[in-house]
Amino acid sequence: MGRVQNKVAIVTGGSKGLGKATSILLALEGAHVTVVDIDDDPGVEVEKEISAGGGSAQYHHMDVTREEEIGRVCRDVGEKYGRIDILVNNAGVSGAPKPTHEISVSEWNSVLDIDAKGVFLCTKHTVPFMKKNGGSIVNISSVYGIVAGIDNPPPYLYHAAKGAVRMMTKSDAVCYAKDRIRVNSIHPGWIWTPMLDEVGRNAPEGQDAFNRRLMEHIPLGHYGEPQDVAYGVLFFASDESKFVTGSEMVIDGGYIAL
């Protein structure tokens, strides 16, 4: 307990899945957590769950593609607490699994705006509040920011966006090291979240066959849980990782080791 005691955190996409688990764990470990999302009802429920457990949380509606909303939330949090110590760039979408020649410009923009530009904008507006005291930015990328997928066609848009997040992380780590702002990325594999459930339900071969196919590629033999990723975030967010920046943590049950 207390691994991020009194630190001020913003978690994007915090209403469910990885973001929800991360918000709850950071609050349990003592952080003042601002949960942001465009899905308001579950976001408010996360705030209530944290508060009911004695933690410190607030919910804000925020679209990571809208710079004015991001600036407003960062200002509100910075003014309320006098600082921002932790940013978790978690908000993301998967996009349609299409080959390059079938992807429209609007489909490209839709995924890249959320998954990549959203990381850029949230970092842009958080860094000024971290420059005085330092801080930790944790970007949620994916194993598909490192390797190609087993799907045919692969989710090309998702790969492109998550690969961008991986390199943005390293560039920002070098850029802001002098300000004691650490920037690291986490690369989850197949984690059981509402997003994965939707992918499975929409799979051409059916959900059961989809699950069996994935299990053949996960050496540990089961899906990960959101909590598995949340603990990775907690490590990067805490002072335990004070000498770690520009690094990438893979949490995938051995998927990319094959």
Residue pairs with C-beta under 8 A, 6 or more apart in sequence:
1 28
1 29
1 30
2 29
2 30
3 29
3 30
3 234
3 238
3 240
4 26
4 29
4 30
4 31
4 85
4 86
4 234
4 237
4 238
5 29
5 30
5 31
6 30
6 31
6 32
7 26
7 30
7 31
7 32
7 85
7 86
7 237
8 31
8 32
8 34
8 77
8 81
8 83
8 84
8 85
8 86
9 23
9 26
9 31
9 32
9 33
9 34
9 84
9 85
9 86
9 87
9 88
9 237
10 33
10 34
10 36
10 73
10 74
10 77
10 84
10 86
10 87
10 88
10 122
10 126
11 19
11 22
11 23
11 26
11 33
11 34
11 35
11 36
11 88
11 90
12 19
12 36
12 37
12 62
12 64
12 87
12 88
12 89
12 90
12 91
12 118
12 122
13 19
13 36
13 37
13 64
13 90
13 91
13 92
14 20
14 22
14 23
14 33
14 35
14 36
14 37
14 43
14 46
14 59
14 88
14 90
15 35
15 37
15 39
15 40
15 42
15 43
15 45
15 46
16 39
16 42
16 46
16 193
16 194
17 191
17 193
17 194
17 195
17 226
18 90
18 140
18 188
18 191
18 193
18 226
18 229
18 230
19 35
19 37
19 88
19 90
19 91
20 42
20 46
20 226
21 225
21 226
21 227
21 229
21 230
22 88
22 90
22 226
22 229
22 230
22 233
22 234
23 33
23 35
23 46
23 50
23 57
24 46
24 49
24 50
24 53
24 55
24 230
25 227
25 230
25 231
25 233
25 234
26 33
26 86
26 88
26 230
26 233
26 234
26 237
27 33
27 50
27 53
27 55
27 56
27 57
28 53
28 55
29 234
29 238
31 56
31 85
31 86
31 237
32 56
32 57
32 81
33 50
33 55
33 56
33 57
33 58
34 57
34 58
34 59
34 60
34 73
34 77
35 43
35 46
35 47
35 50
35 57
35 58
35 59
35 60
36 43
36 59
36 60
36 61
36 62
36 73
36 91
37 43
37 59
37 61
37 62
37 91
38 61
38 62
38 63
40 59
40 61
43 59
43 61
44 59
46 57
46 59
47 57
47 58
47 59
50 56
50 57
51 57
60 73
60 76
61 69
62 69
62 70
62 73
63 69
64 70
64 91
64 114
64 117
64 118
64 119
64 121
64 122
65 113
65 114
65 117
65 118
65 121
67 121
67 125
70 121
70 122
70 124
70 125
71 125
74 84
74 122
74 125
74 126
74 129
77 84
77 129
78 84
78 129
83 129
83 130
83 132
83 133
84 126
84 129
84 130
84 135
85 130
85 133
85 134
85 135
85 136
85 237
86 135
86 136
86 137
86 138
86 237
87 122
87 123
87 126
87 130
87 135
87 136
87 137
87 138
88 138
88 140
88 233
88 237
89 118
89 119
89 122
89 123
89 137
89 138
89 139
89 140
89 165
90 140
91 114
91 115
91 118
92 114
92 115
92 118
92 140
92 161
92 162
93 110
93 111
93 114
93 115
93 195
94 111
94 155
94 158
94 195
94 199
95 107
95 110
95 111
95 155
95 156
95 157
95 158
95 161
96 103
96 107
96 155
96 157
97 151
97 153
97 154
97 155
97 156
98 107
98 153
98 156
98 157
99 153
99 156
100 156
103 156
103 157
107 157
108 157
111 157
111 158
111 160
111 161
112 157
112 160
112 161
112 164
114 161
115 158
115 161
115 162
115 164
115 165
116 160
116 161
116 164
116 165
116 168
119 139
119 165
119 168
120 168
123 137
123 168
123 172
123 183
126 135
126 137
127 176
127 179
127 181
129 135
130 137
130 176
130 179
130 181
131 179
131 181
133 180
134 179
134 180
134 181
134 182
135 180
135 181
135 182
136 181
136 182
136 183
136 184
136 236
136 237
136 238
136 241
137 169
137 172
137 181
137 182
137 183
137 184
138 184
138 185
138 186
138 233
138 236
138 237
139 165
139 168
139 169
139 183
139 184
139 185
139 186
140 165
140 185
140 186
140 188
140 229
140 233
141 162
141 163
141 165
141 166
141 169
141 185
141 186
141 187
141 248
142 158
142 162
142 187
142 188
142 189
143 187
143 188
143 189
143 250
143 252
143 255
143 256
144 154
144 155
144 158
144 159
144 162
144 163
145 159
145 162
145 163
145 164
145 165
145 166
145 185
145 187
146 163
146 166
146 187
146 248
146 250
146 256
147 256
148 154
148 159
149 155
149 159
150 213
150 214
150 217
162 187
165 185
166 185
166 187
166 248
169 183
169 184
169 185
169 246
169 248
170 183
170 246
172 181
172 183
173 182
173 183
173 184
173 245
173 246
173 247
174 246
176 183
177 245
182 236
182 241
182 242
182 244
182 245
183 245
183 246
184 236
184 241
184 244
184 245
184 246
184 247
184 248
184 249
185 247
185 248
185 249
186 229
186 232
186 233
186 236
186 248
186 249
186 251
187 248
187 249
187 250
187 251
187 252
188 224
188 228
188 229
188 251
188 252
189 218
189 224
189 250
189 251
189 252
189 253
189 255
189 256
190 196
190 214
190 218
190 223
190 224
190 252
190 253
190 255
191 223
191 224
191 225
191 226
191 228
191 229
191 251
192 223
192 224
192 225
192 226
193 226
196 223
199 210
200 207
200 210
200 211
201 207
203 209
203 210
205 213
214 223
215 221
215 222
217 255
217 258
218 252
218 253
218 254
218 255
219 253
219 254
219 255
219 257
219 258
220 253
220 254
221 253
222 253
223 253
224 251
224 252
224 253
228 251
229 251
232 249
232 251
235 241
235 249
236 244
236 249
250 256
